[in-house]
Amino acid sequence: MLALKVEHVRKIYPSMHSKGQEVLAIEDVSMNVNKNEFCSILGHSGCGKTTLLNLIAGFEVPSAGRIECAGKEVKGPGADRSMVFQDYALFPWLTVFDNIAFGLKIKGISSSEINQIVMRFAALVGLSQFTTHYPHQLSGGMRQRVSIARALVVDPTVLLMDEPFAALDAQNRALMQAEMIRILNEESKTVVLVTHSIEEAINLSDVIVVMTRRPGKVKEIIRVPEPRKMVEDTPAYLAIRRQIRDLIAGEHDDSEVR
Ligand SMILES: Nc1ncnc2c1ncn2[C@@H]1O[C@H](COP(=O)(O)OP(=O)(O)OP(=O)(O)O)[C@@H](O)[C@H]1O
């Protein structure tokens, strides 16, 4: 079953530098993500990865094409899609509990039910002991766990993640990748992840979309042979990493300002 359908999507922005000019960010992007699949988007800086994610989130409107989430056309932000940002985007004046509860309070759910759901998701991300803490009292990895719990608590059809682990050091990044696999084993979800890391994409994904340089188009869609079970440095792992590296390295700079 399809969770997400992106059909021939184009995005043109007005240029931030030259008045009257336009930037063609992505062109004719089509991709499907099945329910409970993990899809990563890889490509050079500026190829339009965040643009694509923002279009799926409904923060931006496509200049052409169409996006559907669970069969419904995306026309703006909605509770069926939640986003995890690189900088966590937590509310600093709210506790961990209230940050996680935020989306539920908007839905008008009773406080006893909210309590139950928040504690379940706090446990899922390993923060049961920290629900009364404030974001500034937490490490980067813990803040990102709060952000993931806050996004999952509303039971979105698609979880969108924009370089969620990029601000973490290498050790915490590896830890969060392992945590993500554990969380998804307990709480099946459709995920679209934007990342710069080929290894992160291989470790987490069922499917990897490699984009061309700007204007970003789909260069290749690669299925990971053994999703979330690939062992680093084995021949199969090295082969897929080489394939993706070659695809990205083979990209010449054909960026244009329209
Ligand atoms: N709001 C905007 N207005 C004008 N141009 C924009 C806007 N947002 C993005 N762009 C341009 O669109 C292109 C794609 O940007 P985008 O941030 O989507 O790329 P990216 O692949 O996510 O980059 P990075 O990997 O560096 O985060 C870039 O040339 C960028 O300058």
The ligand as an SDF file (V2000), in Angstrom:
LIG
                    3D

 31 33  0  0  0  0  0  0  0  0999 V2000
   12.8440   29.8030    0.0920 N   0  0  0  0  0  0  0  0  0  0  0  0
   13.7240   29.8060   -0.9170 C   0  0  0  0  0  0  0  0  0  0  0  0
   13.8020   30.8770   -1.7650 N   0  0  0  0  0  0  0  0  0  0  0  0
   14.6690   30.8620   -2.7850 C   0  0  0  0  0  0  0  0  0  0  0  0
   15.5110   29.8470   -3.0670 N   0  0  0  0  0  0  0  0  0  0  0  0
   15.4840   28.7780   -2.2560 C   0  0  0  0  0  0  0  0  0  0  0  0
   14.5930   28.6900   -1.1440 C   0  0  0  0  0  0  0  0  0  0  0  0
   14.7840   27.5070   -0.5120 N   0  0  0  0  0  0  0  0  0  0  0  0
   15.7450   26.8700   -1.2090 C   0  0  0  0  0  0  0  0  0  0  0  0
   16.1660   27.6370   -2.2530 N   0  0  0  0  0  0  0  0  0  0  0  0
   17.1740   27.2620   -3.2490 C   0  0  0  0  0  0  0  0  0  0  0  0
   16.7590   26.0390   -3.8420 O   0  0  0  0  0  0  0  0  0  0  0  0
   17.8830   25.1770   -4.0280 C   0  0  0  0  0  0  0  0  0  0  0  0
   17.6370   23.8750   -3.2840 C   0  0  0  0  0  0  0  0  0  0  0  0
   17.7250   24.1380   -1.8770 O   0  0  0  0  0  0  0  0  0  0  0  0
   17.5110   23.0180   -0.7790 P   0  0  0  0  0  0  0  0  0  0  0  0
   17.7260   23.6320    0.5430 O   0  0  0  0  0  0  0  0  0  0  0  0
   16.2210   22.3280   -1.0240 O   0  0  0  0  0  0  0  0  0  0  0  0
   18.7020   21.9910   -1.1270 O   0  0  0  0  0  0  0  0  0  0  0  0
   19.3270   20.8230   -0.2320 P   0  0  0  0  0  0  0  0  0  0  0  0
   19.6440   19.7080   -1.1550 O   0  0  0  0  0  0  0  0  0  0  0  0
   18.4310   20.5220    0.9100 O   0  0  0  0  0  0  0  0  0  0  0  0
   20.6550   21.5190    0.2980 O   0  0  0  0  0  0  0  0  0  0  0  0
   21.5550   21.1430    1.5640 P   0  0  0  0  0  0  0  0  0  0  0  0
   21.9680   19.7170    1.3840 O   0  0  0  0  0  0  0  0  0  0  0  0
   22.7000   22.0860    1.4850 O   0  0  0  0  0  0  0  0  0  0  0  0
   20.6950   21.3570    2.7920 O   0  0  0  0  0  0  0  0  0  0  0  0
   19.0980   25.9520   -3.5640 C   0  0  0  0  0  0  0  0  0  0  0  0
   19.6940   26.5600   -4.6740 O   0  0  0  0  0  0  0  0  0  0  0  0
   18.5210   26.9810   -2.6110 C   0  0  0  0  0  0  0  0  0  0  0  0
   19.3200   28.1460   -2.5920 O   0  0  0  0  0  0  0  0  0  0  0  0
  1  2  1  0
  2  3  1  0
  2  7  2  0
  3  4  2  0
  4  5  1  0
  5  6  2  0
  6  7  1  0
  6 10  1  0
  7  8  1  0
  8  9  2  0
  9 10  1  0
 10 11  1  0
 11 12  1  0
 11 30  1  0
 12 13  1  0
 13 14  1  0
 13 28  1  0
 14 15  1  0
 15 16  1  0
 16 17  2  0
 16 18  1  0
 16 19  1  0
 19 20  1  0
 20 21  2  0
 20 22  1  0
 20 23  1  0
 23 24  1  0
 24 25  2  0
 24 26  1  0
 24 27  1  0
 28 29  1  0
 28 30  1  0
 30 31  1  0
M  END
$$$$
